[in-house]
């Protein structure tokens, strides 16, 4: 047990200490319980592609978005006379 954990335990009230002890006793069964499935590994197959889009990659979509932003900014600027 670490010094930090020992110090934290010494500051607990008897009621708090009992709750911590009950939790610690249940913890192994919670971890090994097959009813609680572990998360599946993250799938990154969405990266770099857009479904049903005219752009095949995220970079193409980003370039198109930036082009559209520039066009809209230029359109909204006051015209010089």
Gaussian input, Z-matrix of N, CA and C with variables (Angstrom, degrees):
# hf/3-21g

backbone

0 1
 N
 C     1     B1
 C     2     B2     1     A1
 N     3     B3     2     A2     1     D1
 C     4     B4     3     A3     2     D2
 C     5     B5     4     A4     3     D3
 N     6     B6     5     A5     4     D4
 C     7     B7     6     A6     5     D5
 C     8     B8     7     A7     6     D6
 N     9     B9     8     A8     7     D7
 C    10    B10     9     A9     8     D8
 C    11    B11    10    A10     9     D9
 N    12    B12    11    A11    10    D10
 C    13    B13    12    A12    11    D11
 C    14    B14    13    A13    12    D12
 N    15    B15    14    A14    13    D13
 C    16    B16    15    A15    14    D14
 C    17    B17    16    A16    15    D15
 N    18    B18    17    A17    16    D16
 C    19    B19    18    A18    17    D17
 C    20    B20    19    A19    18    D18
 N    21    B21    20    A20    19    D19
 C    22    B22    21    A21    20    D20
 C    23    B23    22    A22    21    D21
 N    24    B24    23    A23    22    D22
 C    25    B25    24    A24    23    D23
 C    26    B26    25    A25    24    D24
 N    27    B27    26    A26    25    D25
 C    28    B28    27    A27    26    D26
 C    29    B29    28    A28    27    D27
 N    30    B30    29    A29    28    D28
 C    31    B31    30    A30    29    D29
 C    32    B32    31    A31    30    D30
 N    33    B33    32    A32    31    D31
 C    34    B34    33    A33    32    D32
 C    35    B35    34    A34    33    D33
 N    36    B36    35    A35    34    D34
 C    37    B37    36    A36    35    D35
 C    38    B38    37    A37    36    D36
 N    39    B39    38    A38    37    D37
 C    40    B40    39    A39    38    D38
 C    41    B41    40    A40    39    D39
 N    42    B42    41    A41    40    D40
 C    43    B43    42    A42    41    D41
 C    44    B44    43    A43    42    D42
 N    45    B45    44    A44    43    D43
 C    46    B46    45    A45    44    D44
 C    47    B47    46    A46    45    D45
 N    48    B48    47    A47    46    D46
 C    49    B49    48    A48    47    D47
 C    50    B50    49    A49    48    D48
 N    51    B51    50    A50    49    D49
 C    52    B52    51    A51    50    D50
 C    53    B53    52    A52    51    D51
 N    54    B54    53    A53    52    D52
 C    55    B55    54    A54    53    D53
 C    56    B56    55    A55    54    D54
 N    57    B57    56    A56    55    D55
 C    58    B58    57    A57    56    D56
 C    59    B59    58    A58    57    D57
 N    60    B60    59    A59    58    D58
 C    61    B61    60    A60    59    D59
 C    62    B62    61    A61    60    D60
 N    63    B63    62    A62    61    D61
 C    64    B64    63    A63    62    D62
 C    65    B65    64    A64    63    D63
 N    66    B66    65    A65    64    D64
 C    67    B67    66    A66    65    D65
 C    68    B68    67    A67    66    D66
 N    69    B69    68    A68    67    D67
 C    70    B70    69    A69    68    D68
 C    71    B71    70    A70    69    D69
 N    72    B72    71    A71    70    D70
 C    73    B73    72    A72    71    D71
 C    74    B74    73    A73    72    D72
 N    75    B75    74    A74    73    D73
 C    76    B76    75    A75    74    D74
 C    77    B77    76    A76    75    D75
 N    78    B78    77    A77    76    D76
 C    79    B79    78    A78    77    D77
 C    80    B80    79    A79    78    D78
 N    81    B81    80    A80    79    D79
 C    82    B82    81    A81    80    D80
 C    83    B83    82    A82    81    D81
 N    84    B84    83    A83    82    D82
 C    85    B85    84    A84    83    D83
 C    86    B86    85    A85    84    D84
 N    87    B87    86    A86    85    D85
 C    88    B88    87    A87    86    D86
 C    89    B89    88    A88    87    D87
 N    90    B90    89    A89    88    D88
 C    91    B91    90    A90    89    D89
 C    92    B92    91    A91    90    D90
 N    93    B93    92    A92    91    D91
 C    94    B94    93    A93    92    D92
 C    95    B95    94    A94    93    D93
 N    96    B96    95    A95    94    D94
 C    97    B97    96    A96    95    D95
 C    98    B98    97    A97    96    D96
 N    99    B99    98    A98    97    D97
 C   100   B100    99    A99    98    D98
 C   101   B101   100   A100    99    D99
 N   102   B102   101   A101   100   D100
 C   103   B103   102   A102   101   D101
 C   104   B104   103   A103   102   D102
 N   105   B105   104   A104   103   D103
 C   106   B106   105   A105   104   D104
 C   107   B107   106   A106   105   D105
 N   108   B108   107   A107   106   D106
 C   109   B109   108   A108   107   D107
 C   110   B110   109   A109   108   D108
 N   111   B111   110   A110   109   D109
 C   112   B112   111   A111   110   D110
 C   113   B113   112   A112   111   D111
 N   114   B114   113   A113   112   D112
 C   115   B115   114   A114   113   D113
 C   116   B116   115   A115   114   D114
 N   117   B117   116   A116   115   D115
 C   118   B118   117   A117   116   D116
 C   119   B119   118   A118   117   D117
 N   120   B120   119   A119   118   D118
 C   121   B121   120   A120   119   D119
 C   122   B122   121   A121   120   D120
 N   123   B123   122   A122   121   D121
 C   124   B124   123   A123   122   D122
 C   125   B125   124   A124   123   D123
 N   126   B126   125   A125   124   D124
 C   127   B127   126   A126   125   D125
 C   128   B128   127   A127   126   D126
 N   129   B129   128   A128   127   D127
 C   130   B130   129   A129   128   D128
 C   131   B131   130   A130   129   D129
 N   132   B132   131   A131   130   D130
 C   133   B133   132   A132   131   D131
 C   134   B134   133   A133   132   D132
 N   135   B135   134   A134   133   D133
 C   136   B136   135   A135   134   D134
 C   137   B137   136   A136   135   D135
 N   138   B138   137   A137   136   D136
 C   139   B139   138   A138   137   D137
 C   140   B140   139   A139   138   D138
 N   141   B141   140   A140   139   D139
 C   142   B142   141   A141   140   D140
 C   143   B143   142   A142   141   D141
 N   144   B144   143   A143   142   D142
 C   145   B145   144   A144   143   D143
 C   146   B146   145   A145   144   D144
 N   147   B147   146   A146   145   D145
 C   148   B148   147   A147   146   D146
 C   149   B149   148   A148   147   D147
 N   150   B150   149   A149   148   D148
 C   151   B151   150   A150   149   D149
 C   152   B152   151   A151   150   D150
 N   153   B153   152   A152   151   D151
 C   154   B154   153   A153   152   D152
 C   155   B155   154   A154   153   D153
 N   156   B156   155   A155   154   D154
 C   157   B157   156   A156   155   D155
 C   158   B158   157   A157   156   D156
 N   159   B159   158   A158   157   D157
 C   160   B160   159   A159   158   D158
 C   161   B161   160   A160   159   D159
 N   162   B162   161   A161   160   D160
 C   163   B163   162   A162   161   D161
 C   164   B164   163   A163   162   D162
 N   165   B165   164   A164   163   D163
 C   166   B166   165   A165   164   D164
 C   167   B167   166   A166   165   D165
 N   168   B168   167   A167   166   D166
 C   169   B169   168   A168   167   D167
 C   170   B170   169   A169   168   D168
 N   171   B171   170   A170   169   D169
 C   172   B172   171   A171   170   D170
 C   173   B173   172   A172   171   D171
 N   174   B174   173   A173   172   D172
 C   175   B175   174   A174   173   D173
 C   176   B176   175   A175   174   D174
 N   177   B177   176   A176   175   D175
 C   178   B178   177   A177   176   D176
 C   179   B179   178   A178   177   D177
 N   180   B180   179   A179   178   D178
 C   181   B181   180   A180   179   D179
 C   182   B182   181   A181   180   D180
 N   183   B183   182   A182   181   D181
 C   184   B184   183   A183   182   D182
 C   185   B185   184   A184   183   D183
 N   186   B186   185   A185   184   D184
 C   187   B187   186   A186   185   D185
 C   188   B188   187   A187   186   D186
 N   189   B189   188   A188   187   D187
 C   190   B190   189   A189   188   D188
 C   191   B191   190   A190   189   D189
 N   192   B192   191   A191   190   D190
 C   193   B193   192   A192   191   D191
 C   194   B194   193   A193   192   D192
 N   195   B195   194   A194   193   D193
 C   196   B196   195   A195   194   D194
 C   197   B197   196   A196   195   D195
 N   198   B198   197   A197   196   D196
 C   199   B199   198   A198   197   D197
 C   200   B200   199   A199   198   D198
 N   201   B201   200   A200   199   D199
 C   202   B202   201   A201   200   D200
 C   203   B203   202   A202   201   D201
 N   204   B204   203   A203   202   D202
 C   205   B205   204   A204   203   D203
 C   206   B206   205   A205   204   D204
 N   207   B207   206   A206   205   D205
 C   208   B208   207   A207   206   D206
 C   209   B209   208   A208   207   D207
 N   210   B210   209   A209   208   D208
 C   211   B211   210   A210   209   D209
 C   212   B212   211   A211   210   D210
 N   213   B213   212   A212   211   D211
 C   214   B214   213   A213   212   D212
 C   215   B215   214   A214   213   D213
 N   216   B216   215   A215   214   D214
 C   217   B217   216   A216   215   D215
 C   218   B218   217   A217   216   D216
 N   219   B219   218   A218   217   D217
 C   220   B220   219   A219   218   D218
 C   221   B221   220   A220   219   D219
 N   222   B222   221   A221   220   D220
 C   223   B223   222   A222   221   D221
 C   224   B224   223   A223   222   D222
 N   225   B225   224   A224   223   D223
 C   226   B226   225   A225   224   D224
 C   227   B227   226   A226   225   D225
 N   228   B228   227   A227   226   D226
 C   229   B229   228   A228   227   D227
 C   230   B230   229   A229   228   D228
 N   231   B231   230   A230   229   D229
 C   232   B232   231   A231   230   D230
 C   233   B233   232   A232   231   D231
 N   234   B234   233   A233   232   D232
 C   235   B235   234   A234   233   D233
 C   236   B236   235   A235   234   D234
 N   237   B237   236   A236   235   D235
 C   238   B238   237   A237   236   D236
 C   239   B239   238   A238   237   D237
 N   240   B240   239   A239   238   D238
 C   241   B241   240   A240   239   D239
 C   242   B242   241   A241   240   D240

   B1=1.4432
   B2=1.5234
   B3=1.3106
   B4=1.4553
   B5=1.5270
   B6=1.3091
   B7=1.4672
   B8=1.5311
   B9=1.3045
   B10=1.4654
   B11=1.5271
   B12=1.3456
   B13=1.4555
   B14=1.5250
   B15=1.3199
   B16=1.4692
   B17=1.5208
   B18=1.3341
   B19=1.4610
   B20=1.5332
   B21=1.3258
   B22=1.4579
   B23=1.5206
   B24=1.3166
   B25=1.4671
   B26=1.5264
   B27=1.3184
   B28=1.4714
   B29=1.5268
   B30=1.3206
   B31=1.4657
   B32=1.5235
   B33=1.3339
   B34=1.4594
   B35=1.5191
   B36=1.3304
   B37=1.4588
   B38=1.5273
   B39=1.3245
   B40=1.4736
   B41=1.5298
   B42=1.3166
   B43=1.4643
   B44=1.5286
   B45=1.3201
   B46=1.4612
   B47=1.5260
   B48=1.3155
   B49=1.4618
   B50=1.5253
   B51=1.3277
   B52=1.4565
   B53=1.5244
   B54=1.3295
   B55=1.4710
   B56=1.5208
   B57=1.3259
   B58=1.4620
   B59=1.5297
   B60=1.3380
   B61=1.4660
   B62=1.5274
   B63=1.3420
   B64=1.4621
   B65=1.5291
   B66=1.3137
   B67=1.4685
   B68=1.5300
   B69=1.3197
   B70=1.4693
   B71=1.5201
   B72=1.3339
   B73=1.4626
   B74=1.5251
   B75=1.3350
   B76=1.4688
   B77=1.5161
   B78=1.3041
   B79=1.4642
   B80=1.5252
   B81=1.3205
   B82=1.4741
   B83=1.5301
   B84=1.3271
   B85=1.4695
   B86=1.5222
   B87=1.3259
   B88=1.4646
   B89=1.5215
   B90=1.3217
   B91=1.4650
   B92=1.5198
   B93=1.3257
   B94=1.4578
   B95=1.5177
   B96=1.3147
   B97=1.4562
   B98=1.5288
   B99=1.3471
   B100=1.4680
   B101=1.5261
   B102=1.3336
   B103=1.4632
   B104=1.5255
   B105=1.3166
   B106=1.4600
   B107=1.5206
   B108=1.3359
   B109=1.4647
   B110=1.5269
   B111=1.2923
   B112=1.4550
   B113=1.5272
   B114=1.3082
   B115=1.4598
   B116=1.5225
   B117=1.3147
   B118=1.4580
   B119=1.5236
   B120=1.3151
   B121=1.4612
   B122=1.5285
   B123=1.3042
   B124=1.4563
   B125=1.5165
   B126=1.3182
   B127=1.4602
   B128=1.5224
   B129=1.2981
   B130=1.4594
   B131=1.5284
   B132=1.3273
   B133=1.4581
   B134=1.5292
   B135=1.3318
   B136=1.4588
   B137=1.5276
   B138=1.3305
   B139=1.4575
   B140=1.5176
   B141=1.3044
   B142=1.4532
   B143=1.5081
   B144=1.3136
   B145=1.4552
   B146=1.5197
   B147=1.2897
   B148=1.4608
   B149=1.5188
   B150=1.3094
   B151=1.4523
   B152=1.5327
   B153=1.3253
   B154=1.4680
   B155=1.5231
   B156=1.2998
   B157=1.4539
   B158=1.5239
   B159=1.3194
   B160=1.4609
   B161=1.5361
   B162=1.3326
   B163=1.4606
   B164=1.5158
   B165=1.3132
   B166=1.4619
   B167=1.5198
   B168=1.3145
   B169=1.4634
   B170=1.5240
   B171=1.3169
   B172=1.4591
   B173=1.5181
   B174=1.3316
   B175=1.4584
   B176=1.5233
   B177=1.3303
   B178=1.4648
   B179=1.5233
   B180=1.3178
   B181=1.4618
   B182=1.5245
   B183=1.3179
   B184=1.4588
   B185=1.5239
   B186=1.3137
   B187=1.4657
   B188=1.5266
   B189=1.3312
   B190=1.4653
   B191=1.5273
   B192=1.3293
   B193=1.4585
   B194=1.5229
   B195=1.3343
   B196=1.4675
   B197=1.5217
   B198=1.3228
   B199=1.4649
   B200=1.5231
   B201=1.3277
   B202=1.4641
   B203=1.5254
   B204=1.3208
   B205=1.4699
   B206=1.5186
   B207=1.3242
   B208=1.4694
   B209=1.5222
   B210=1.3325
   B211=1.4580
   B212=1.5269
   B213=1.3226
   B214=1.4657
   B215=1.5236
   B216=1.3255
   B217=1.4655
   B218=1.5227
   B219=1.3276
   B220=1.4646
   B221=1.5204
   B222=1.3170
   B223=1.4682
   B224=1.5240
   B225=1.3291
   B226=1.4630
   B227=1.5322
   B228=1.3278
   B229=1.4603
   B230=1.5224
   B231=1.3343
   B232=1.4633
   B233=1.5340
   B234=1.3014
   B235=1.4592
   B236=1.5250
   B237=1.3188
   B238=1.4617
   B239=1.5222
   B240=1.3094
   B241=1.4671
   B242=1.4852
   A1=108.23
   A2=116.41
   A3=120.27
   A4=110.68
   A5=115.08
   A6=121.36
   A7=110.05
   A8=116.17
   A9=121.19
   A10=110.86
   A11=116.59
   A12=120.84
   A13=110.76
   A14=117.20
   A15=120.50
   A16=110.57
   A17=117.36
   A18=120.90
   A19=110.87
   A20=116.73
   A21=120.14
   A22=110.86
   A23=117.66
   A24=121.55
   A25=110.66
   A26=117.61
   A27=121.07
   A28=111.87
   A29=117.84
   A30=120.98
   A31=113.31
   A32=118.14
   A33=121.15
   A34=111.80
   A35=115.04
   A36=120.04
   A37=107.84
   A38=118.02
   A39=119.34
   A40=112.94
   A41=117.72
   A42=120.46
   A43=111.42
   A44=115.47
   A45=119.66
   A46=110.72
   A47=116.24
   A48=120.46
   A49=110.51
   A50=117.53
   A51=121.21
   A52=110.96
   A53=116.98
   A54=120.35
   A55=111.30
   A56=116.91
   A57=120.75
   A58=109.79
   A59=117.04
   A60=120.46
   A61=110.81
   A62=117.57
   A63=120.48
   A64=110.80
   A65=116.36
   A66=119.99
   A67=110.44
   A68=116.30
   A69=120.26
   A70=110.93
   A71=117.59
   A72=120.38
   A73=111.68
   A74=117.66
   A75=121.16
   A76=112.72
   A77=117.98
   A78=122.33
   A79=113.75
   A80=121.57
   A81=119.49
   A82=113.27
   A83=117.09
   A84=118.34
   A85=111.21
   A86=117.76
   A87=120.26
   A88=111.07
   A89=116.25
   A90=120.60
   A91=110.91
   A92=118.06
   A93=121.57
   A94=113.35
   A95=118.37
   A96=122.10
   A97=110.33
   A98=118.22
   A99=119.58
   A100=112.60
   A101=117.74
   A102=119.96
   A103=111.04
   A104=115.88
   A105=120.09
   A106=106.95
   A107=118.10
   A108=119.38
   A109=111.37
   A110=114.94
   A111=118.70
   A112=107.93
   A113=116.96
   A114=118.70
   A115=111.43
   A116=114.86
   A117=118.62
   A118=109.09
   A119=117.51
   A120=119.63
   A121=110.70
   A122=115.09
   A123=120.68
   A124=110.60
   A125=115.95
   A126=121.09
   A127=107.90
   A128=115.14
   A129=120.26
   A130=110.80
   A131=117.66
   A132=119.87
   A133=112.76
   A134=117.38
   A135=119.93
   A136=112.24
   A137=117.09
   A138=120.52
   A139=110.05
   A140=116.42
   A141=121.47
   A142=114.82
   A143=119.70
   A144=119.13
   A145=109.58
   A146=115.26
   A147=122.06
   A148=108.20
   A149=116.57
   A150=120.90
   A151=109.27
   A152=116.07
   A153=123.01
   A154=112.04
   A155=116.29
   A156=121.08
   A157=109.84
   A158=117.23
   A159=118.43
   A160=112.65
   A161=116.72
   A162=120.31
   A163=109.28
   A164=116.77
   A165=120.37
   A166=112.60
   A167=117.44
   A168=119.72
   A169=109.55
   A170=114.57
   A171=120.36
   A172=111.67
   A173=116.30
   A174=119.86
   A175=110.67
   A176=117.21
   A177=120.18
   A178=110.73
   A179=117.77
   A180=121.38
   A181=110.97
   A182=116.77
   A183=120.44
   A184=111.02
   A185=116.96
   A186=120.70
   A187=110.43
   A188=116.78
   A189=119.98
   A190=110.83
   A191=117.52
   A192=121.03
   A193=110.67
   A194=117.10
   A195=119.87
   A196=110.92
   A197=117.96
   A198=121.27
   A199=110.27
   A200=116.39
   A201=120.61
   A202=110.82
   A203=118.31
   A204=121.24
   A205=111.24
   A206=116.04
   A207=119.70
   A208=110.03
   A209=116.97
   A210=120.36
   A211=111.28
   A212=117.18
   A213=120.73
   A214=111.68
   A215=116.82
   A216=119.72
   A217=111.07
   A218=116.24
   A219=119.43
   A220=110.85
   A221=116.67
   A222=120.94
   A223=111.27
   A224=116.99
   A225=120.10
   A226=112.93
   A227=117.57
   A228=119.70
   A229=110.27
   A230=117.15
   A231=119.66
   A232=110.01
   A233=115.68
   A234=120.57
   A235=110.19
   A236=114.10
   A237=119.29
   A238=108.85
   A239=114.93
   A240=118.64
   A241=112.30
   D1=138.70
   D2=-178.46
   D3=-78.82
   D4=159.41
   D5=178.42
   D6=-61.32
   D7=-39.81
   D8=-179.74
   D9=-61.39
   D10=-44.03
   D11=179.58
   D12=-67.21
   D13=-40.66
   D14=177.58
   D15=-60.02
   D16=-44.65
   D17=-179.68
   D18=-63.62
   D19=-40.39
   D20=179.56
   D21=-65.22
   D22=-39.89
   D23=-179.56
   D24=-67.51
   D25=-36.76
   D26=179.89
   D27=-65.04
   D28=-26.08
   D29=-178.80
   D30=-84.69
   D31=-8.18
   D32=-177.92
   D33=-75.86
   D34=148.23
   D35=171.98
   D36=-75.74
   D37=164.15
   D38=178.34
   D39=-57.68
   D40=-37.24
   D41=178.65
   D42=-66.44
   D43=-43.76
   D44=178.34
   D45=-64.58
   D46=-39.14
   D47=179.65
   D48=-63.63
   D49=-38.71
   D50=177.96
   D51=-64.88
   D52=-41.60
   D53=178.54
   D54=-64.00
   D55=-41.59
   D56=178.68
   D57=-64.42
   D58=-41.35
   D59=179.52
   D60=-63.60
   D61=-42.12
   D62=178.51
   D63=-63.06
   D64=-41.85
   D65=179.03
   D66=-64.19
   D67=-44.40
   D68=-179.11
   D69=-63.02
   D70=-35.25
   D71=178.73
   D72=-70.45
   D73=-31.67
   D74=-179.78
   D75=-83.30
   D76=-22.40
   D77=-172.90
   D78=-54.39
   D79=-47.14
   D80=179.80
   D81=-59.74
   D82=-38.51
   D83=179.97
   D84=-70.20
   D85=-30.91
   D86=177.32
   D87=-68.73
   D88=-38.14
   D89=-178.42
   D90=-71.01
   D91=-39.37
   D92=-175.79
   D93=-88.87
   D94=-1.95
   D95=-176.64
   D96=-69.13
   D97=118.14
   D98=-179.79
   D99=-70.66
   D100=-13.61
   D101=177.97
   D102=-70.73
   D103=-20.19
   D104=177.56
   D105=-100.93
   D106=96.46
   D107=-176.07
   D108=-71.82
   D109=145.84
   D110=174.64
   D111=-76.44
   D112=148.37
   D113=-178.48
   D114=-64.94
   D115=146.16
   D116=177.70
   D117=-75.41
   D118=156.15
   D119=179.70
   D120=-62.28
   D121=146.91
   D122=-178.94
   D123=-64.34
   D124=137.98
   D125=176.96
   D126=-107.70
   D127=128.12
   D128=-176.80
   D129=-111.41
   D130=29.35
   D131=-176.27
   D132=-70.90
   D133=-13.07
   D134=178.68
   D135=-80.39
   D136=-16.77
   D137=-175.45
   D138=-66.21
   D139=130.05
   D140=173.94
   D141=83.80
   D142=6.50
   D143=178.23
   D144=-141.17
   D145=151.91
   D146=179.10
   D147=-125.69
   D148=125.30
   D149=-177.71
   D150=-75.53
   D151=135.91
   D152=177.69
   D153=52.03
   D154=48.49
   D155=-177.84
   D156=-125.65
   D157=152.05
   D158=176.10
   D159=-71.19
   D160=-13.45
   D161=179.62
   D162=-103.09
   D163=137.25
   D164=-176.56
   D165=-86.19
   D166=-24.76
   D167=-178.17
   D168=-129.10
   D169=163.66
   D170=176.55
   D171=-65.00
   D172=-33.08
   D173=179.53
   D174=-66.03
   D175=-41.51
   D176=176.85
   D177=-62.22
   D178=-41.91
   D179=178.83
   D180=-65.26
   D181=-39.31
   D182=178.72
   D183=-65.78
   D184=-41.39
   D185=178.24
   D186=-63.27
   D187=-42.52
   D188=178.32
   D189=-64.22
   D190=-40.27
   D191=179.03
   D192=-64.26
   D193=-41.96
   D194=178.79
   D195=-65.50
   D196=-39.99
   D197=177.48
   D198=-61.44
   D199=-43.02
   D200=178.83
   D201=-64.78
   D202=-40.84
   D203=178.13
   D204=-60.71
   D205=-44.92
   D206=179.73
   D207=-62.35
   D208=-44.22
   D209=179.44
   D210=-60.79
   D211=-42.79
   D212=179.50
   D213=-67.67
   D214=-37.94
   D215=177.02
   D216=-64.28
   D217=-44.15
   D218=179.44
   D219=-64.08
   D220=-37.46
   D221=-179.98
   D222=-67.51
   D223=-33.82
   D224=-176.73
   D225=-84.05
   D226=-10.19
   D227=-179.59
   D228=-74.11
   D229=147.31
   D230=178.56
   D231=-66.33
   D232=142.88
   D233=-179.46
   D234=-79.77
   D235=138.98
   D236=179.23
   D237=-80.91
   D238=141.46
   D239=178.66
   D240=-112.94

